[in-house]
Amino acid sequence: MAAKKTKPAANIVWFEIPADDLPRAKKFYNSLFGWKINPFPNLPIADYEHIDTGGPDASPDGGLMKRMHPEQPITAYISVPSVTKAVAKIENLGGSICKEKTAVPGMGFFAICKDTENNTFAIWEMTPKAK
């Protein structure tokens, strides 16, 4: 009997929390959940820090960032095999793309999207070949 093929899981792999006051937000989340929030070493992005949730390997870490616009929500990043294919599927299903496929050099690609209910989310394709 042939093995049944399964689709890869579409797991949340990262999240971003926007903040108007980074030190205040850092203190809040550290005090509330015990998260360790520190600058990324060698990351050339100002006002973006790594959130270590301290959970098991399956628990996503995240980023604390300077808010870019007043209504910017917390964004969950969902793993997909291909950002290009997922973007096409999102649009075919009635969703929209807020930020086109973008490379994070050496790490992967992402796109910011909206679902049919106007909720923002991101898709993430891990690949060290991203440039």
N, C-alpha and C positions, 0 to 999 in steps of 0.2 A: 504494500500500500504506500502510495506517495505521501510525503509529508505535506501537510496543509500549509500553504503560504499565508502569512499574516502581515498586515500592514504595520509599519513601524509605529510605535506609540507617539502621539503628539503631546508630549509632556511640557509643562511649564519649566523652563530651564533658567530663567533670569527674570528679574523685575526691576523697575526703576521708580523711585519715589522723588518727585519734584518738590523743591522747597524754596521758599522766599528767603529764609534765614538758615543756612546750612548748619552753623554751630547749634542753634536752637533745636533743629530737627534731629541732629546727631545725638544730642543729650536726651531728647524725648524717646527715641527708639532704643537707645542704649539702656535707659532707665526702665522702659516698659518691657522689653524683650531680652535684654542682655546682649544685643547684637554688638559686635565689634565693627566700627566704621572707621576706616583709615584710607588715606590717599593711595591710589594705585602707584606702585613703583614704575618709573619709566613710561608713564602714560602722558602724552602731550595734550591732555584735555584739562583745562582749568575748571574748577568747581564741579568735579565729578569724583566721588569716593566709593570705594568698595564696601559693601555690606556683607559681613560674614555672619550668617544666621546661626552658625554653630551646630546645625542639625546634621543628621546622617548624610552620606554622599548623595542620596536621592533628593535632599532638600535643596531648593535653589537658593543661591546667593543673589545679591542684587547690587544696584548702584543708587547712591544718593546724589542728586544733581540740582543745579540751579534751575528754578522754574523758568521755562522759555516763553510761556504765555499764560494769562490769568486762569484759563480753564483747563490747563494741562493736568490730566489725571495720572494716577499710578498706572504704569503700563506693564503688563505681563508679556514675556517673550515665550513663544511656543515653538518647539523644535519641529522642523520640517526637513524632508530630504532635499528639496529644491525650492529656493525662494522664487525663482522664475516660474515654476509650475504652480506653486501655491498662489502667487499673485493672479495668474490667469484664472484659477479656480475661484478665488475670492470674488473677482469681478463678474465671472459667469453666474455666481450665486447671488448677485445683487449687492455685494459689499463694494468698498472703494479703497483706493490706495492714497494715503496721506503723504507718505515719503517713499519714493521709489527705492528699489534695491540699492543698497549701499554697502560698501566693503568696510570691514574692520580688519585692516591689514594683518595677515598672519593668523587670524582667528576665524573669520567667517563673513557671512552676508546677512543683512536684515532688511526688513521693510516694515513701515508702520501702516496699519490698516484700520478700517472701520467696518463693523458688521452691519447687518440690515437694521439693527436697533440703535445705530449711532454710537456704539461702544468702541473705544479704541483698544487695539491690541497690536502686538508685533509678532512677526515670524522670524525665525533664526535658523540659518543653515551653517553648521559648523564645518569649516574647511580651512586648513592652514594655507591653502593656495590663494586665499583672498588677497587682492592687491588694490 
